[in-house]
Amino acid sequence: MATSSGHDDESLISKGLYMIVSDVVGPECIVKLRRQRHEISDTLVNCSSSRGSLVMISGSRAEGFEFESSDVDMMFVDTNAIVLSDPTLLTVPYSNIPSLYIMETDITAPGFAFLKCLKFNIANKKMKNTLELRGSDIYVSSKQIRETFMSISISSCHGPCQTSTQFGVTGDHAYTLNCPTWPKQAVPFIIRSLDRGWPSYHVLTDICKDGCLLVPINSKQQQCSDMIDLEWRISFSLAEKKLVYTMNHCQFLCYGLFKVFLNEVIKTKLRDKDILCSYFMKTDVFWEISDNSTEWTPFNFLQKFWNVFRRLIKWVSIGYCPNFFIPENNMFYGKICGQTQTGLLGTLRELYSEGYYSLLRCLSLNQNLSKIISRPQIADLLSFNEKQYMSMSSIENERVFAICPSHYYYENDTDKILKTLQNILMLKPETLEMLFAVRLWLNHVLQQYAEHLLLSSYSGWPTYHRNKKQNKDRIKALRILSRTKTFYRMNYLILIKHMHMAGNYQRTIEIIHYVKHKLQSQPYVYIWENLNTNIIMASLQQGMSYDILIKSYIVSFFDMCYLNSLEELSIECIARAKTNGKGLQFIPPLVFLNFLLILSYTRLTENHRRVDVLDELQTLVHDDNGYHILPIHKAISWEILGICQQICGDRHGALQSYIHALNDE
């Protein structure tokens, strides 16, 4: 039945579903902001990345999703090596590249390649062990590369990647080689795209310029057993991200709906939860956009969803999922076959036969969708007001955490810090929020630079001698801190460390008491992890500007990398370095301030005062419920308490604190 707007019930349900999914996934303005955040994060990380590698960020979070299951994949691209897709390209000079490989695809499975070595960096002993001789040719072993890459991390293995979780976000870290030219196997993709008009010529040109990546994993189709360990997968992850960015919001929401439907419905009915992955769904949406030129609108959103669903059922029925770039590459091979294929096909057909009632199985859609299905006319009243949405707490949450710098640390590498500063100043972000993010990052790096200058101005501890250059460094650092006013509290924390190392214990004590009062009198959030979202939401809704918010509430952690000059922490620094390779360990501000107070009172032989501070620190560590000490920092807080108890002569208490620290690790 058509309504006054001229749309039938199915079209109205379709529009209603579109609005509901937009609320679950995020409206276009939010998705754009998320992508900009990751683009700038990508750029800033590469400003300061280690020599010999670049980081390319992909995964569903980089695409614009923020589900609990969303991940961030980091591709570490070896910049000391280049892969050529065609021998004719050898005419191009690559004399400055230490390692050079040529891609061979004649006898490999579609989507895979052998990498024949033409030139190799003999100085790299680890990589030298990855070479294997086949006849008169030398190839790079993907198996040996995997084992070498995995050996440097304790993270779990997921295919060719390391899988780890940091700050609640799961992601894969993969070693890759760069092929700056488009591979021959994927040339039909270019022809097909030009013929069908998607993606546009401009996007297609950008995709081809980026080339592809080679990931160290072999196919399941390789018949030649003695060559299987030499096979590399051709990855188009960068091209896929560009294609997702090319989608209009209706297309993107269809992709998002399939992610929700997969996790909340399909997987609950399968024994093997990993048989279907969202990558297959993304490929399905790509093919629907490419094959069907019909415009995507909210009123045909449901129809498009069923089109994609039918294609998935067809693929499962024939056991063939064509890769979007190399259709000859069957991504179902060896995975969806036999009884697994039969069971999955039955599940999908059953869900399809239920129509849009199967979508009611999605918990995140059920409540609102059931109302629209029963009364489609109310969907005609739904509208999206972007300005109104921008004022809601959900967008404020996005904006706040989009501006926080990454938890990237520069240790003592001054050259890296200066290079990062130079690259930051060259950035031209598109939005005000991103400009603010860059300013935060800039202040963050400047503070690290100032701290490095302060620490380098001392030749030893507790006694030190300054020369002319060291005095200049100290003055320069203090000027930087006086002008980087974004992190108001953080500057005080750096100055406290400076005063303590300078031996000015009385002044250190005075500043610590002032800063402790500021930290305890009002709540605060950490710069890299949120401690209390409600603080930020309430402040923004009351009209507080971002500048005032950051000055008032944001503090950072103390890093033990910078604390090895304190002899009381020297053993801990060495132990941490052996554990994770860098000794990177963050200490909550209040814990460290009390620690420095006890040290300062000890230097001044005011033992009666340090006992009071020790009692305060003990109460803080024992009783804090995550307000000032996050759970992941509980262990180091117990450790600091144990050190303080040992300094004050309470050996039994110190032993108990160390036991607590080990239990919380």
N, C-alpha and C positions, 0 to 999 in steps of 0.2 A: 504494500500500500504506500502510495506516494504522499508525502507531507506537503505543507505549504511551501517548503523550500524546493520542492520538486524532486527530492531524493526518496528512494524506497527504503524499507526497513533495513535491508542488508547493507546499503550504503551508509546509513546512520550508525549501525552497529560497527561498521568498519571505521568510521570517523571516531566513534567513542573509544574503540580499541586503540586507535592511533594516539588519542589524547592520554589514555591510561599508560600506554607504553612510554610515551614521552615523559610522563611523570616518573616512571620507574627508571628509565635510562637517563633522562635528563633532556631538557629542551636544547634547541640548537645553540643558543648563546652559551650554555654551560659546556656543551661538548666542544665548542670552539675554544673556550678558555682552557679546558683541560689539555687540548692538543697544543696550544701555545705554550703552556707550562712545560710540557715534555719537550717541545722543540727547543726552548731556551735551555732547559736542563741538559739536553743533548749537547748543545753548543758549549755551555759552560763547563761541562765535564771534559769535553775534548780540549778546552782551553788549557786544562791542567792535567791532562792524561799523561801517563808515563810514555817515555820515548819508545817508539817502535810499535805503537798500537793506537787505534782509534776506537771509540765506543759508539756503536749505532744502536739506538734504543727502539725496540718494537714491542709487540705484545698488545693485549687488549686494552691496557691502561693507556698506552701511547695512542691507540686508535680513538680513545675518548670514552671508554667505559670505566665505571667505578664500582663494579660488583665486588662482593667479598671474594669471589673466585678469580677476579681479574688479576693478571700478572704483568710483570715488566720484564721483557727479555732483553738481555744485553749481548750484543755481538761484538766480540773483541777482534777487530780486523788488524791483521799483521801488516804494518806499513813497510816492512822490510822485504816484502815479497809481492810479486805481481803474477797473475795468471792471464795468459793470452788465449782467447777463444779460437784463434785462427793462426796458422803458421805464417800467413802472408803479412801479419802485423809485426813480424820480426824486423821489418825495415824501419820501424819506429825506434829511435834511440832509447834504450833503457839502461844506459851505462851506470846511472846513479842508484839503481835498484840492486841490493845485495843478492837477492834470490829471484830467479825467473823460471816460470813453469809454463808448459803448453798443455792445453786441454785436449784430450783424446776421447772421442765419443763413439767411435766406429763399432766397438764390440761391447759397449756398456749398455745397461738397461736405460730406457728413456728417462731423462732427468738426472742422469748420473754421468760421471766422467772420471777418467784416469788423469793424473797430473804428472807429465813427464818433466824431469828436471833438466833445464838448459844451463842454469847457472845457480850456484849455491854459496851461501855465506859460510865458509869453513870455520869461521871464528865462533859460530854458534854450535857448541858441542852437543847440546840437548837435541837440537833439530837435526844434527848430522846423523843421529841414531835412528831417525825416522825414514831414512832413505833405504830403498831396496833395489837390488839389481835384477832386472829381467832381461835376459839375453844381453844385448849390447846397450840397453837403455836403463836409465835410473829413474825410479818413480818415488813419489812421496806416499808413505803408508798412512792411510787414514786411521788404522788401528793403533799404530805407534803414536800418532799425534794425539789421539784420544787419551791414551794411557799417560802420555807426558803431561797433557793439560790437566787431567784429573788428579795427578799426583801432587799438584801444588795446592789442592784444596781438600778440606774434609767434608765438603758438601756432598749431598747424595747425587747419584748419577741418573740422568733422564735422557735416554738416547745419546746424542753426541754432546750433551750439555751437562753442566753442573747445575743442580737445582738447590736453591737456598731460599730462606725466608728472612727478611730484614724489616723491622718495624711493621710486621703484620702483612707484608706484601711478598708473595711468592714470585720467583722469577728464575729463568734459565740463563746461564752464562755460557756462551759458546765461543770457541776459538774458530775463526774463519779466515779464509784467504780472499782477496779482492780480485775480481775480474772486471776491469774497467770497460770492457766492450760487451755487446749483446751476444749471447751464445747462439750458434747456428741452429741448435735444436729448437729454439724459441722464436725463430724468424717468422713462422706461420702466425704467431700471435700478433705481430706487427701488421701483417697483411689483413688478418681478420678484423683488427681494430680499425684500420683505415677504411675497410669496406663497410663496417657497421656503425662507425662514428662514435664508439665508446671504447676506451676513453677518448677525450678530445685530442686533436693533433698536438697541442701544446703539452698536455700531460704525457702523451705517448713519447714525445721527444725527450722530456725530462726523465722518464723511466728508462729509455734506451741509453741515455747519457750516463746513468748510474751503473749500468751493467748489472752484474749479479755477484753473489758470494758463493764460495765453496765451503761446505760444512763437512767435517770428517765423519761421515757415516755411509755405510754401504747399503745397496738395495737388497731386497729379499728375492730378486729375480735373477741375480747373477748366477750363471750356470758354471762358469769357469772357476773352480774352487781355489786354484792357486793364485787367482787375481782378486779374489773377493775383498781382501784386506786393503787393496789399493784404491778402491772405489770411493769417490766423493759425491755427495749430493749437491746438485745445483740449487741454490736457494734464491728465491725472488721476494724475500721478506720486505725489502725496501720498496719494491714495485707494488707489493700488496698494500703497504701502508699508504702509498700515494693513491691507489685505487679506492681505498676506504675513504680517504679525504675527499676524493672526487664525488662520492655518493651525495645525493641530496638527502635531506634529513629523513624523509619518508623511507628511502632505501636503507639508510643507516639504522632506523628503528626496526625495520623488518629483520635485519641482521641481529639486532639486540633482542628482539622477540624470540628468535630461534635459540639464542643463548639461554634465555630464561626458560623456554619450553624444554630445551635439552636437559638442563640441570634440575628443574623442578618436576618434570613429568616423565620424559623418556627414560632417563637414567634410573629412576625409581622402579621401573618395570623390567630392568635388565639385570641379569646376574653379573655380567662383566660390565662394570660402569665405564670402562675406558674404551669400549669398542667403537663408540662414536665420539668425535671431538668437535669443538666449535670451528676448527679449521675446515672441516668438510662443509659445515653450514655456510661459512664465508665463501668458499668456492662455489657453492650452489647459488648464492645470491649474485656473485659475479656473473655466472652463466645466465641467470635470469635477466639481468640488466643488459647483457650483451646480445642475447637472443631475441629479446622482446623490446621493441622501441616504444611501446605504449607508455604514456606519461604516468609517473607514480604520484598519486595524490592521496590524501587521507580517506577519500571516499572509495578508492579501490585498494586500500591497504590490505584488507582481509583477502581479497582476490589474489593479490600478489603473494601473500603468505602461502595460500593454498597452491599456487603455481610452483613455488619453491619446494613445498612439501611433496607435491606429486613427483617432481624431478628426483628428490631424494629417494622416494619409494622405488622409482624406476631404476636408479643406480644400484640400490640394494638388491633388487630382483635379478639384475644381470651381473651383479658382483663387480661393477666397474664404476669408479669415480674418476673422471678425467681431470688431470691437473689443468688449471686455467691457462697456463703459459705453454705447457707441453702436454697436449691431450693424450698422447700415447703413453704417458706415465699414469698407470692405474694406481691410485692411492689406496684402494681397497685391497690390493694384492697381498695375499698371505695373512690378512687380518679379518676380513668379512667374507667367510666362505663356510661351506658345510653346515653343521647344525647351528652355528652362530649366526650365519646368514639367514637361515630359515626362521629362527626365533626372532631376530630383529625385524625381518620383513613382516611377520605376523603382528608384532607389536605396533609397527608403524601403520599398517593397514587398519588395525583396530582403532587407533587414535584418529586416523583420517575419517573413518566411517562415522565417528561421533560428531563431526563437524565442529562448529565453534564451541560446543559444550566441552570438548577436550581441553580447550584453553582454560576452562573453569577449574581444572586440576592445578593450575599455577596459583600458588598461595598469594603471590604478589599481585595477581590480577583479579582474583576471584571476587572480592567484595564489590568493587566498582563495576566490573564487567557483568556480573549477574544482574545488577540494576538496569544496565543499558540493554541487555538481552530481553529483559521483561518489559522494558519501556523504551524502545529505540528512539522515541521522539525527544527524550531529554538530551540525547547526544547533539541534537540540532541547536541546543542552547549553550553547548560548551564552546568556549573560546579561549584563546591563549593571549594573555597580556604580558608581553615581555618585561615592560617596566615594573609591573606589579610583581612579577616573579623575581626580578632582580632585587626587590626589597625584602624578600622572604629570607628566613634564616638559612635555608639550604644553599642558596646562592652565596650568601655571606660566608658560609663555611667553605665553599669552593674558593672564594676570593682570598680568604685569609690563608688557607693552606696552599694556594697557588703561589703566594708571594714568599713562602719560606724557602731559603736557600737549601741546596742539597747538603747532606752530611759529609761532603767531601772535605778531606783534611790534607793539608799541604806539608805537614811535618816541618823539617828545617830547610826546605829547598827554596832559597830566595829567588833563584832564577825562574822557577816554576810559578812562584807567586807573582813576580813582575810580569811574566808572560801572560798570566791570567788577567791581571789588571789591564794590560794593553788590549787584550782581546775583548774584555768586557766593554771598554770604552768605545770599541768599534761596532758594538751591537746596535741595532735599530729596531727595537720591539714595536709591535703594532698598537698595543693598548696601554692605557694608563696603569692597569694592574700589573702588566708585565714590566713596565718601566720601574714600578715600585719594587718588583722582585729583583730586578737587576741592581737597583740601588742597595737593597738589602745584601745581596751577594757581594757587591763592591765593598760595602762597609765590613762585611764578614772577612773578606780577604785582606783588607787594609788592617784590620785588627790583628790578624795573624802575622802580617808583615811587621807591625809595630811591636808585637810581642817577641818576634824573632830578633828584632833589633835590640830590644831591651835585654834579652837573655845573652845575646852575643857581646853585649857591652861589659860583661863580667868575665874575668879569666879564671875564676874559681870561687868556691864557696866553702866555708863562711867568709874567708878573707878574699879580697879581690883587688886588682890594680887596674886603673883606667889609663889608657893612652889617649892621644888627641882624637884618633878616629873613633874610639869607643865612646868618648864624650859626645861626638857629633851624632853617632847612632842613637844615643840615649835621648838627645835633644830632639832629633828627627822623630823618634817614636812618640815622645810626649806630645809633639805638635800634631801628629796624625790622630792620636787619641782625643785630643781637644777638639778636633774638627769632625771626627766621625761620631756624630751625636745620635745616630739612629738607635744604637744599642746603649742607651744611657746607663743602665745598670752594669752591663757587661764591661764597659770601660773602667768602672770602679774596681771590678774584680781583677782586671789586668793590672791596674795600678797597685792593688794590694800585693800581688805577687812580686811586683817590682820593688816595692818598699821593703818587703820581707827579705828579698835577696840582697838588697842594698845594706841590710843590717840595721835598718831604722825600725826597730821592733815597737817602740812606743807609738810611732806614727801609724804603723801597721795595725796595732790594736785599736786605735781611735777610728780609723777608716772602717775596720771590720765591724765594730759596734754600730756605726752609722748604716752600713750596707745591710747588716742583719736586721736592723729595725725596719728598713725599707722592704726587705724580702718577707719578713714575718707579719708586717702590718697589713699587707694586702696580697691577694693571690697573684700568681704569675704562671706563665706558660713557658715551656722550654722551646728553644728555637727549632729543634729538629723533631720534637715529638710533642703532641698536644697533651697537656696535663689536665686542663679543665676547659672544655669547649664552651660551657655556659658563660664563662667570664668574657670570652671574645664576643659571643652573640649579644649578650646584654650591653656591652660597651658600644658595639657598632649600632645597635638599635637606639641607643641614647644619643647618637650623633657624634661619637668620638671618632676623630680622624685616624687613619692608619698610622700617621707619624706619632701621634700621642699614644696610640695603643702600643706600638712597639717600644717607645721610650718608657712607658709605664709598666708594662707587663713582661716583656721578653728578656730572658736571661739565657745563658748557655751553660755548657758543662766545662769542667776543667779536664784537660787531657793529660794523661800520665806521660805521654811522649815528651812533654815539656817539663816534667817534674823530676827527671833523673838527676838533676843537680841537687835535689834535696836528699841528703844521705839517708834520712828515715824511710824514703820510698825506693831506694836504689834496688833492694832485693825484689820488691814487687814489680818494678819496671823490667828487670831482667826476666822474671818469671813470665810476665805477660808477653814479652817479646818472643820467648821460646814457645809460648802457647799458640799465638796467632800470627807470628812473623813480624809484627810491627809494634807490639806493646800498646796498641790503641785501646784505651779504657777510659770511659767517661765517669766523672765523679760529680754527684749532685752538689750544687753551690753551697747550701747550708752545711753539708757534711764537711766540705773542704775548708770553709771559713772557720768552723770550730776546730778543725785540725790545725790550721795555721795559728789560731789563738793559743792553743796548747803549746805549740812550738815556741811562739813568741814569749809567753809567760815563762817557759822553761829557760830560754836564753836570758831572761831578766831575773831568773831565780825567784819568781813570785809564785811559789808552788801552791799556796792556799787558793789563789785565783784560778789556777788551771784545774783544780779539783771541781770547782763549780761548773766550769766549762765542760769537763768530762761528764758530769752528771747530766748536763743539758744534752750533750751529744748522745749519751746512752739512751735517754728518754726519746730523743728524735728517732734513732735507729730502731728501737724496740717498738714504739707505738705508732709510727707513721703508717698510714694506710694507703699510701700512693699519692698523697697530696704534695709532699716535697721530695719524696724518693720513689721513683718509678720501680716497678717490680724487677725490671732487668738490671737495675743498679743497686739492688738490695745486697748482693754479694760483696761488691766493692765497698759499700758503706759499712758492712760488718767488718771487713778487713781493715778499713781506716780506724774504726772504733777499737779493734784489737791492738793496732799500733799505738794508739793514744793510751790505752790501758797499760801497755807494756812500758811506755815512757814514764807513766805515773807510778809504776811499781806494782800494779795489780796484775800479776802474772796469771792467776787463776781466771780472772775475768777475760784476759786477753785470749787464753786458750779456748774458752767457751765461745768467744766472738769469732775466732778463726774456724771453729767447728761449724758455726752458723753459716759462715762465708762459703765453706766447702759444700754444705747442704744446699745452698741457694744457687750454686754455679749452674 
